[in-house]
Amino acid sequence: MLIDRHDPSKYKHEYDVRVRRLADFLSHMAPVKEEMGSSLVEFAPGEKVREHVNRERVEEIFLLLDGTAEFYLNGETETLYAGDCAFAPVGQPHSFTNTSEHTSRLLCVWWKVPVVSPEQV
């Protein structure tokens, strides 16, 4: 049994917010670190997860655990509430802004999309 206890020192400053990467923990179970990853993001009221585009062939799904946030994806914005999920397809710029009055937490999971040859389609 593997347990990764919460520890504030596990958070690092990335994308202009506090990020706890979970991939190191997952890599104890399988060699997944290069093919997928996950993180827990904490951001204070008004803080923004810096806009970025994921690496080549990477998709990402988000679950807002606490708070309210504006989700920006490729020129469009949508309000997310605790429990809402959002998705960033390959190559799409995305970011989040905490619009609530307290710290928001966001669970992020990303994975590499396999290369598909024309014969496989």
N, CA, C and O atoms as a GROMACS GRO file, in nm:
protein
  484
    1MET      N    1   0.086  -0.118   0.000
    1MET     CA    2   0.000   0.000   0.000
    1MET      C    3   0.090   0.124   0.000
    1MET      O    4   0.184   0.134   0.079
    2LEU      N    5   0.060   0.216  -0.089
    2LEU     CA    6   0.134   0.342  -0.096
    2LEU      C    7   0.042   0.456  -0.053
    2LEU      O    8  -0.069   0.468  -0.103
    3ILE      N    9   0.089   0.537   0.037
    3ILE     CA   10   0.015   0.655   0.083
    3ILE      C   11   0.107   0.775   0.067
    3ILE      O   12   0.221   0.772   0.113
    4ASP      N   13   0.058   0.877   0.004
    4ASP     CA   14   0.135   1.002  -0.011
    4ASP      C   15   0.065   1.107   0.074
    4ASP      O   16  -0.034   1.166   0.030
    5ARG      N   17   0.114   1.132   0.192
    5ARG     CA   18   0.051   1.224   0.287
    5ARG      C   19   0.066   1.369   0.241
    5ARG      O   20   0.165   1.408   0.179
    6HIS      N   21  -0.035   1.447   0.274
    6HIS     CA   22  -0.030   1.590   0.243
    6HIS      C   23   0.082   1.655   0.322
    6HIS      O   24   0.097   1.633   0.442
    7ASP      N   25   0.161   1.735   0.253
    7ASP     CA   26   0.271   1.807   0.315
    7ASP      C   27   0.291   1.936   0.236
    7ASP      O   28   0.327   1.930   0.118
    8PRO      N   29   0.269   2.052   0.297
    8PRO     CA   30   0.282   2.178   0.223
    8PRO      C   31   0.417   2.196   0.154
    8PRO      O   32   0.426   2.268   0.055
    9SER      N   33   0.522   2.131   0.204
    9SER     CA   34   0.653   2.146   0.140
    9SER      C   35   0.661   2.077   0.004
    9SER      O   36   0.756   2.099  -0.071
   10LYS      N   37   0.562   1.994  -0.030
   10LYS     CA   38   0.561   1.926  -0.159
   10LYS      C   39   0.514   2.017  -0.272
   10LYS      O   40   0.526   1.982  -0.390
   11TYR      N   41   0.460   2.134  -0.238
   11TYR     CA   42   0.413   2.228  -0.339
   11TYR      C   43   0.530   2.313  -0.388
   11TYR      O   44   0.611   2.361  -0.309
   12LYS      N   45   0.538   2.330  -0.519
   12LYS     CA   46   0.641   2.413  -0.582
   12LYS      C   47   0.571   2.524  -0.661
   12LYS      O   48   0.455   2.511  -0.698
   13HIS      N   49   0.642   2.632  -0.685
   13HIS     CA   50   0.587   2.744  -0.761
   13HIS      C   51   0.604   2.715  -0.911
   13HIS      O   52   0.715   2.716  -0.963
   14GLU      N   53   0.492   2.688  -0.978
   14GLU     CA   54   0.490   2.663  -1.122
   14GLU      C   55   0.368   2.732  -1.181
   14GLU      O   56   0.264   2.741  -1.114
   15TYR      N   57   0.378   2.779  -1.302
   15TYR     CA   58   0.266   2.845  -1.370
   15TYR      C   59   0.208   2.959  -1.286
   15TYR      O   60   0.090   2.990  -1.298
   16ASP      N   61   0.290   3.021  -1.203
   16ASP     CA   62   0.254   3.134  -1.117
   16ASP      C   63   0.164   3.099  -0.999
   16ASP      O   64   0.107   3.188  -0.937
   17VAL      N   65   0.150   2.970  -0.967
   17VAL     CA   66   0.070   2.924  -0.853
   17VAL      C   67   0.143   2.810  -0.783
   17VAL      O   68   0.252   2.769  -0.825
   18ARG      N   69   0.082   2.758  -0.675
   18ARG     CA   70   0.141   2.645  -0.602
   18ARG      C   71   0.094   2.514  -0.663
   18ARG      O   72  -0.026   2.490  -0.677
   19VAL      N   73   0.190   2.428  -0.700
   19VAL     CA   74   0.159   2.302  -0.769
   19VAL      C   75   0.227   2.186  -0.696
   19VAL      O   76   0.347   2.190  -0.668
   20ARG      N   77   0.149   2.084  -0.666
   20ARG     CA   78   0.204   1.960  -0.610
   20ARG      C   79   0.193   1.852  -0.717
   20ARG      O   80   0.084   1.805  -0.749
   21ARG      N   81   0.306   1.813  -0.772
   21ARG     CA   82   0.309   1.709  -0.875
   21ARG      C   83   0.288   1.572  -0.811
   21ARG      O   84   0.350   1.540  -0.709
   22LEU      N   85   0.201   1.492  -0.872
   22LEU     CA   86   0.171   1.360  -0.820
   22LEU      C   87   0.237   1.249  -0.902
   22LEU      O   88   0.227   1.132  -0.866
   23ALA      N   89   0.304   1.282  -1.012
   23ALA     CA   90   0.363   1.183  -1.101
   23ALA      C   91   0.470   1.100  -1.031
   23ALA      O   92   0.480   0.980  -1.056
   24ASP      N   93   0.549   1.161  -0.944
   24ASP     CA   94   0.652   1.084  -0.874
   24ASP      C   95   0.589   0.973  -0.791
   24ASP      O   96   0.641   0.862  -0.785
   25PHE      N   97   0.478   1.003  -0.729
   25PHE     CA   98   0.406   0.903  -0.651
   25PHE      C   99   0.353   0.792  -0.742
   25PHE      O  100   0.365   0.674  -0.710
   26LEU      N  101   0.294   0.830  -0.856
   26LEU     CA  102   0.241   0.732  -0.950
   26LEU      C  103   0.350   0.643  -1.006
   26LEU      O  104   0.326   0.525  -1.034
   27SER      N  105   0.470   0.695  -1.024
   27SER     CA  106   0.577   0.617  -1.086
   27SER      C  107   0.621   0.500  -0.999
   27SER      O  108   0.692   0.411  -1.046
   28HIS      N  109   0.582   0.499  -0.872
   28HIS     CA  110   0.611   0.383  -0.787
   28HIS      C  111   0.526   0.263  -0.827
   28HIS      O  112   0.563   0.148  -0.800
   29MET      N  113   0.413   0.288  -0.891
   29MET     CA  114   0.321   0.181  -0.926
   29MET      C  115   0.341   0.128  -1.068
   29MET      O  116   0.314   0.011  -1.095
   30ALA      N  117   0.388   0.213  -1.158
   30ALA     CA  118   0.406   0.174  -1.298
   30ALA      C  119   0.493   0.279  -1.365
   30ALA      O  120   0.503   0.391  -1.316
   31PRO      N  121   0.556   0.244  -1.476
   31PRO     CA  122   0.640   0.343  -1.546
   31PRO      C  123   0.555   0.441  -1.626
   31PRO      O  124   0.559   0.442  -1.749
   32VAL      N  125   0.478   0.523  -1.556
   32VAL     CA  126   0.382   0.611  -1.624
   32VAL      C  127   0.429   0.755  -1.635
   32VAL      O  128   0.364   0.836  -1.701
   33LYS      N  129   0.540   0.789  -1.573
   33LYS     CA  130   0.578   0.929  -1.561
   33LYS      C  131   0.590   1.000  -1.696
   33LYS      O  132   0.558   1.118  -1.705
   34GLU      N  133   0.634   0.931  -1.799
   34GLU     CA  134   0.649   0.994  -1.931
   34GLU      C  135   0.519   0.996  -2.010
   34GLU      O  136   0.504   1.080  -2.099
   35GLU      N  137   0.427   0.909  -1.980
   35GLU     CA  138   0.304   0.897  -2.057
   35GLU      C  139   0.186   0.970  -1.995
   35GLU      O  140   0.090   1.004  -2.064
   36MET      N  141   0.193   0.995  -1.866
   36MET     CA  142   0.083   1.065  -1.800
   36MET      C  143   0.138   1.134  -1.676
   36MET      O  144   0.250   1.109  -1.632
   37GLY      N  145   0.056   1.221  -1.620
   37GLY     CA  146   0.095   1.289  -1.498
   37GLY      C  147  -0.027   1.350  -1.433
   37GLY      O  148  -0.135   1.354  -1.492
   38SER      N  149  -0.008   1.398  -1.313
   38SER     CA  150  -0.118   1.464  -1.242
   38SER      C  151  -0.059   1.561  -1.141
   38SER      O  152   0.056   1.550  -1.100
   39SER      N  153  -0.143   1.655  -1.102
   39SER     CA  154  -0.099   1.752  -1.003
   39SER      C  155  -0.220   1.808  -0.930
   39SER      O  156  -0.333   1.803  -0.979
   40LEU      N  157  -0.192   1.862  -0.814
   40LEU     CA  158  -0.292   1.935  -0.737
   40LEU      C  159  -0.245   2.079  -0.732
   40LEU      O  160  -0.132   2.108  -0.692
   41VAL      N  161  -0.332   2.170  -0.774
   41VAL     CA  162  -0.298   2.312  -0.782
   41VAL      C  163  -0.378   2.388  -0.677
   41VAL      O  164  -0.498   2.367  -0.663
   42GLU      N  165  -0.311   2.477  -0.604
   42GLU     CA  166  -0.377   2.568  -0.510
   42GLU      C  167  -0.349   2.709  -0.555
   42GLU      O  168  -0.234   2.746  -0.579
   43PHE      N  169  -0.455   2.790  -0.567
   43PHE     CA  170  -0.434   2.930  -0.604
   43PHE      C  171  -0.530   3.020  -0.530
   43PHE      O  172  -0.650   2.992  -0.519
   44ALA      N  173  -0.476   3.130  -0.479
   44ALA     CA  174  -0.547   3.224  -0.393
   44ALA      C  175  -0.645   3.309  -0.475
   44ALA      O  176  -0.637   3.312  -0.598
   45PRO      N  177  -0.737   3.378  -0.407
   45PRO     CA  178  -0.830   3.466  -0.478
   45PRO      C  179  -0.755   3.562  -0.570
   45PRO      O  180  -0.659   3.627  -0.528
   46GLY      N  181  -0.800   3.569  -0.693
   46GLY     CA  182  -0.739   3.659  -0.792
   46GLY      C  183  -0.616   3.602  -0.861
   46GLY      O  184  -0.575   3.655  -0.964
   47GLU      N  185  -0.557   3.496  -0.807
   47GLU     CA  186  -0.439   3.438  -0.872
   47GLU      C  187  -0.479   3.365  -0.999
   47GLU      O  188  -0.592   3.317  -1.014
   48LYS      N  189  -0.384   3.359  -1.090
   48LYS     CA  190  -0.409   3.299  -1.221
   48LYS      C  191  -0.305   3.191  -1.251
   48LYS      O  192  -0.185   3.213  -1.233
   49VAL      N  193  -0.352   3.076  -1.296
   49VAL     CA  194  -0.264   2.974  -1.351
   49VAL      C  195  -0.223   3.027  -1.488
   49VAL      O  196  -0.306   3.044  -1.577
   50ARG      N  197  -0.095   3.053  -1.504
   50ARG     CA  198  -0.044   3.116  -1.627
   50ARG      C  199  -0.088   3.040  -1.752
   50ARG      O  200  -0.088   2.916  -1.755
   51GLU      N  201  -0.128   3.115  -1.854
   51GLU     CA  202  -0.166   3.054  -1.982
   51GLU      C  203  -0.049   2.976  -2.039
   51GLU      O  204   0.065   3.022  -2.038
   52HIS      N  205  -0.080   2.857  -2.089
   52HIS     CA  206   0.023   2.773  -2.149
   52HIS      C  207  -0.040   2.673  -2.244
   52HIS      O  208  -0.161   2.652  -2.244
   53VAL      N  209   0.044   2.612  -2.325
   53VAL     CA  210   0.005   2.503  -2.415
   53VAL      C  211   0.084   2.381  -2.370
   53VAL      O  212   0.204   2.390  -2.348
   54ASN      N  213   0.017   2.269  -2.355
   54ASN     CA  214   0.085   2.146  -2.312
   54ASN      C  215   0.184   2.099  -2.418
   54ASN      O  216   0.180   2.140  -2.534
   55ARG      N  217   0.272   2.011  -2.374
   55ARG     CA  218   0.369   1.953  -2.467
   55ARG      C  219   0.297   1.883  -2.582
   55ARG      O  220   0.177   1.856  -2.576
   56GLU      N  221   0.372   1.854  -2.686
   56GLU     CA  222   0.317   1.790  -2.805
   56GLU      C  223   0.243   1.660  -2.770
   56GLU      O  224   0.292   1.578  -2.693
   57ARG      N  225   0.124   1.645  -2.827
   57ARG     CA  226   0.040   1.526  -2.812
   57ARG      C  227  -0.010   1.503  -2.669
   57ARG      O  228  -0.035   1.389  -2.631
   58VAL      N  229  -0.024   1.609  -2.590
   58VAL     CA  230  -0.072   1.594  -2.452
   58VAL      C  231  -0.209   1.659  -2.437
   58VAL      O  232  -0.229   1.775  -2.473
   59GLU      N  233  -0.304   1.580  -2.384
   59GLU     CA  234  -0.436   1.629  -2.348
   59GLU      C  235  -0.442   1.638  -2.195
   59GLU      O  236  -0.363   1.576  -2.125
   60GLU      N  237  -0.539   1.718  -2.145
   60GLU     CA  238  -0.547   1.735  -2.000
   60GLU      C  239  -0.692   1.754  -1.957
   60GLU      O  240  -0.770   1.821  -2.024
   61ILE      N  241  -0.725   1.694  -1.843
   61ILE     CA  242  -0.857   1.713  -1.784
   61ILE      C  243  -0.839   1.775  -1.645
   61ILE      O  244  -0.739   1.749  -1.577
   62PHE      N  245  -0.935   1.856  -1.605
   62PHE     CA  246  -0.928   1.929  -1.479
   62PHE      C  247  -1.056   1.906  -1.399
   62PHE      O  248  -1.165   1.900  -1.456
   63LEU      N  249  -1.042   1.892  -1.269
   63LEU     CA  250  -1.156   1.883  -1.178
   63LEU      C  251  -1.136   1.991  -1.073
   63LEU      O  252  -1.041   1.986  -0.995
   64LEU      N  253  -1.227   2.090  -1.070
   64LEU     CA  254  -1.219   2.195  -0.969
   64LEU      C  255  -1.274   2.139  -0.838
   64LEU      O  256  -1.393   2.109  -0.828
   65LEU      N  257  -1.188   2.125  -0.740
   65LEU     CA  258  -1.226   2.065  -0.612
   65LEU      C  259  -1.292   2.164  -0.518
   65LEU      O  260  -1.388   2.130  -0.449
   66ASP      N  261  -1.242   2.288  -0.516
   66ASP     CA  262  -1.293   2.392  -0.426
   66ASP      C  263  -1.294   2.524  -0.500
   66ASP      O  264  -1.211   2.550  -0.586
   67GLY      N  265  -1.391   2.609  -0.465
   67GLY     CA  266  -1.392   2.745  -0.517
   67GLY      C  267  -1.463   2.760  -0.649
   67GLY      O  268  -1.538   2.673  -0.693
   68THR      N  269  -1.437   2.874  -0.711
   68THR     CA  270  -1.492   2.911  -0.841
   68THR      C  271  -1.376   2.963  -0.924
   68THR      O  272  -1.288   3.033  -0.872
   69ALA      N  273  -1.374   2.931  -1.051
   69ALA     CA  274  -1.263   2.975  -1.136
   69ALA      C  275  -1.312   3.002  -1.277
   69ALA      O  276  -1.407   2.939  -1.325
   70GLU      N  277  -1.247   3.095  -1.342
   70GLU     CA  278  -1.269   3.118  -1.485
   70GLU      C  279  -1.170   3.030  -1.560
   70GLU      O  280  -1.050   3.036  -1.537
   71PHE      N  281  -1.223   2.947  -1.649
   71PHE     CA  282  -1.141   2.860  -1.732
   71PHE      C  283  -1.132   2.922  -1.870
   71PHE      O  284  -1.234   2.944  -1.936
   72TYR      N  285  -1.010   2.950  -1.913
   72TYR     CA  286  -0.986   3.006  -2.046
   72TYR      C  287  -0.933   2.894  -2.133
   72TYR      O  288  -0.840   2.824  -2.094
   73LEU      N  289  -0.991   2.877  -2.252
   73LEU     CA  290  -0.944   2.778  -2.348
   73LEU      C  291  -0.953   2.835  -2.488
   73LEU      O  292  -1.062   2.855  -2.542
   74ASN      N  293  -0.837   2.861  -2.546
   74ASN     CA  294  -0.828   2.900  -2.686
   74ASN      C  295  -0.924   3.013  -2.724
   74ASN      O  296  -0.995   3.004  -2.824
   75GLY      N  297  -0.927   3.120  -2.643
   75GLY     CA  298  -1.008   3.236  -2.676
   75GLY      C  299  -1.146   3.238  -2.614
   75GLY      O  300  -1.216   3.339  -2.626
   76GLU      N  301  -1.188   3.131  -2.549
   76GLU     CA  302  -1.319   3.126  -2.485
   76GLU      C  303  -1.301   3.114  -2.334
   76GLU      O  304  -1.203   3.058  -2.286
   77THR      N  305  -1.399   3.169  -2.259
   77THR     CA  306  -1.394   3.164  -2.113
   77THR      C  307  -1.525   3.107  -2.060
   77THR      O  308  -1.632   3.139  -2.111
   78GLU      N  309  -1.514   3.023  -1.957
   78GLU     CA  310  -1.631   2.963  -1.894
   78GLU      C  311  -1.607   2.960  -1.743
   78GLU      O  312  -1.496   2.931  -1.698
   79THR      N  313  -1.712   2.988  -1.665
   79THR     CA  314  -1.702   2.980  -1.519
   79THR      C  315  -1.716   2.835  -1.475
   79THR      O  316  -1.808   2.764  -1.518
   80LEU      N  317  -1.624   2.791  -1.389
   80LEU     CA  318  -1.631   2.657  -1.331
   80LEU      C  319  -1.660   2.670  -1.182
   80LEU      O  320  -1.613   2.761  -1.115
   81TYR      N  321  -1.739   2.575  -1.131
   81TYR     CA  322  -1.773   2.569  -0.990
   81TYR      C  323  -1.720   2.437  -0.933
   81TYR      O  324  -1.693   2.344  -1.008
   82ALA      N  325  -1.706   2.430  -0.801
   82ALA     CA  326  -1.656   2.308  -0.737
   82ALA      C  327  -1.732   2.187  -0.790
   82ALA      O  328  -1.856   2.186  -0.790
   83GLY      N  329  -1.659   2.086  -0.834
   83GLY     CA  330  -1.719   1.965  -0.890
   83GLY      C  331  -1.723   1.963  -1.041
   83GLY      O  332  -1.747   1.858  -1.100
   84ASP      N  333  -1.702   2.078  -1.105
   84ASP     CA  334  -1.703   2.084  -1.252
   84ASP      C  335  -1.572   2.033  -1.310
   84ASP      O  336  -1.465   2.048  -1.250
   85CYS      N  337  -1.582   1.971  -1.427
   85CYS     CA  338  -1.465   1.923  -1.502
   85CYS      C  339  -1.450   2.005  -1.629
   85CYS      O  340  -1.548   2.055  -1.684
   86ALA      N  341  -1.327   2.019  -1.675
   86ALA     CA  342  -1.298   2.086  -1.802
   86ALA      C  343  -1.188   2.006  -1.872
   86ALA      O  344  -1.118   1.927  -1.810
   87PHE      N  345  -1.176   2.028  -2.001
   87PHE     CA  346  -1.083   1.950  -2.083
   87PHE      C  347  -1.006   2.043  -2.175
   87PHE      O  348  -1.063   2.135  -2.234
   88ALA      N  349  -0.876   2.019  -2.188
   88ALA     CA  350  -0.791   2.095  -2.282
   88ALA      C  351  -0.735   1.997  -2.385
   88ALA      O  352  -0.648   1.916  -2.353
   89PRO      N  353  -0.785   2.004  -2.509
   89PRO     CA  354  -0.733   1.916  -2.614
   89PRO      C  355  -0.589   1.952  -2.651
   89PRO      O  356  -0.537   2.056  -2.610
   90VAL      N  357  -0.527   1.866  -2.726
   90VAL     CA  358  -0.390   1.887  -2.773
   90VAL      C  359  -0.377   2.024  -2.839
   90VAL      O  360  -0.459   2.061  -2.923
   91GLY      N  361  -0.273   2.098  -2.802
   91GLY     CA  362  -0.238   2.222  -2.870
   91GLY      C  363  -0.321   2.344  -2.836
   91GLY      O  364  -0.305   2.447  -2.900
   92GLN      N  365  -0.410   2.337  -2.736
   92GLN     CA  366  -0.498   2.448  -2.704
   92GLN      C  367  -0.443   2.528  -2.584
   92GLN      O  368  -0.420   2.470  -2.478
   93PRO      N  369  -0.422   2.660  -2.601
   93PRO     CA  370  -0.379   2.741  -2.487
   93PRO      C  371  -0.489   2.746  -2.382
   93PRO      O  372  -0.608   2.758  -2.414
   94HIS      N  373  -0.449   2.737  -2.253
   94HIS     CA  374  -0.548   2.737  -2.146
   94HIS      C  375  -0.489   2.797  -2.019
   94HIS      O  376  -0.368   2.800  -1.999
   95SER      N  377  -0.581   2.845  -1.932
   95SER     CA  378  -0.542   2.902  -1.803
   95SER      C  379  -0.665   2.904  -1.713
   95SER      O  380  -0.777   2.879  -1.757
   96PHE      N  381  -0.642   2.935  -1.585
   96PHE     CA  382  -0.748   2.947  -1.486
   96PHE      C  383  -0.724   3.071  -1.403
   96PHE      O  384  -0.609   3.109  -1.378
   97THR      N  385  -0.833   3.137  -1.359
   97THR     CA  386  -0.825   3.247  -1.264
   97THR      C  387  -0.921   3.216  -1.149
   97THR      O  388  -1.037   3.185  -1.172
   98ASN      N  389  -0.872   3.226  -1.026
   98ASN     CA  390  -0.956   3.204  -0.909
   98ASN      C  391  -1.046   3.325  -0.890
   98ASN      O  392  -0.998   3.436  -0.864
   99THR      N  393  -1.177   3.305  -0.902
   99THR     CA  394  -1.273   3.414  -0.887
   99THR      C  395  -1.349   3.405  -0.754
   99THR      O  396  -1.441   3.483  -0.730
  100SER      N  397  -1.310   3.311  -0.668
  100SER     CA  398  -1.378   3.298  -0.539
  100SER      C  399  -1.306   3.381  -0.433
  100SER      O  400  -1.203   3.442  -0.459
  101GLU      N  401  -1.362   3.382  -0.313
  101GLU     CA  402  -1.305   3.461  -0.203
  101GLU      C  403  -1.211   3.380  -0.115
  101GLU      O  404  -1.166   3.429  -0.011
  102HIS      N  405  -1.180   3.259  -0.155
  102HIS     CA  406  -1.087   3.175  -0.079
  102HIS      C  407  -1.002   3.093  -0.176
  102HIS      O  408  -1.023   3.098  -0.297
  103THR      N  409  -0.908   3.020  -0.123
  103THR     CA  410  -0.819   2.939  -0.206
  103THR      C  411  -0.898   2.835  -0.285
  103THR      O  412  -0.985   2.768  -0.230
  104SER      N  413  -0.869   2.824  -0.412
  104SER     CA  414  -0.928   2.720  -0.497
  104SER      C  415  -0.828   2.608  -0.515
  104SER      O  416  -0.707   2.631  -0.514
  105ARG      N  417  -0.879   2.486  -0.530
  105ARG     CA  418  -0.793   2.371  -0.557
  105ARG      C  419  -0.841   2.302  -0.684
  105ARG      O  420  -0.961   2.286  -0.707
  106LEU      N  421  -0.745   2.262  -0.766
  106LEU     CA  422  -0.773   2.207  -0.897
  106LEU      C  423  -0.692   2.079  -0.914
  106LEU      O  424  -0.570   2.081  -0.896
  107LEU      N  425  -0.758   1.969  -0.948
  107LEU     CA  426  -0.688   1.844  -0.979
  107LEU      C  427  -0.670   1.838  -1.130
  107LEU      O  428  -0.766   1.853  -1.206
  108CYS      N  429  -0.547   1.816  -1.174
  108CYS     CA  430  -0.514   1.811  -1.316
  108CYS      C  431  -0.456   1.674  -1.349
  108CYS      O  432  -0.372   1.622  -1.276
  109VAL      N  433  -0.502   1.615  -1.459
  109VAL     CA  434  -0.448   1.488  -1.507
  109VAL      C  435  -0.423   1.502  -1.656
  109VAL      O  436  -0.511   1.543  -1.731
  110TRP      N  437  -0.300   1.469  -1.698
  110TRP     CA  438  -0.266   1.480  -1.840
  110TRP      C  439  -0.205   1.349  -1.889
  110TRP      O  440  -0.153   1.269  -1.811
  111TRP      N  441  -0.214   1.329  -2.020
  111TRP     CA  442  -0.164   1.206  -2.081
  111TRP      C  443  -0.125   1.232  -2.225
  111TRP      O  444  -0.174   1.326  -2.289
  112LYS      N  445  -0.036   1.148  -2.276
  112LYS     CA  446   0.004   1.156  -2.416
  112LYS      C  447  -0.096   1.083  -2.501
  112LYS      O  448  -0.139   0.972  -2.468
  113VAL      N  449  -0.133   1.145  -2.611
  113VAL     CA  450  -0.222   1.083  -2.708
  113VAL      C  451  -0.135   1.003  -2.804
  113VAL      O  452  -0.038   1.056  -2.857
  114PRO      N  453  -0.168   0.876  -2.829
  114PRO     CA  454  -0.085   0.797  -2.920
  114PRO      C  455  -0.089   0.852  -3.062
  114PRO      O  456  -0.189   0.909  -3.106
  115VAL      N  457   0.020   0.833  -3.132
  115VAL     CA  458   0.025   0.869  -3.273
  115VAL      C  459  -0.053   0.762  -3.349
  115VAL      O  460  -0.029   0.643  -3.331
  116VAL      N  461  -0.147   0.806  -3.433
  116VAL     CA  462  -0.229   0.712  -3.509
  116VAL      C  463  -0.191   0.724  -3.655
  116VAL      O  464  -0.192   0.833  -3.713
  117SER      N  465  -0.157   0.613  -3.715
  117SER     CA  466  -0.124   0.613  -3.858
  117SER      C  467  -0.252   0.608  -3.939
  117SER      O  468  -0.355   0.564  -3.888
  118PRO      N  469  -0.249   0.652  -4.066
  118PRO     CA  470  -0.370   0.648  -4.149
  118PRO      C  471  -0.429   0.507  -4.160
  118PRO      O  472  -0.550   0.492  -4.176
  119GLU      N  473  -0.345   0.405  -4.151
  119GLU     CA  474  -0.394   0.267  -4.161
  119GLU      C  475  -0.478   0.228  -4.039
  119GLU      O  476  -0.562   0.138  -4.048
  120GLN      N  477  -0.456   0.294  -3.926
  120GLN     CA  478  -0.528   0.261  -3.803
  120GLN      C  479  -0.663   0.332  -3.793
  120GLN      O  480  -0.745   0.296  -3.708
  121VAL      N  481  -0.686   0.429  -3.877
  121VAL     CA  482  -0.810   0.507  -3.868
  121VAL      C  483  -0.924   0.434  -3.933
  121VAL      O  484  -1.036   0.485  -3.936
   0.00000   0.00000   0.00000
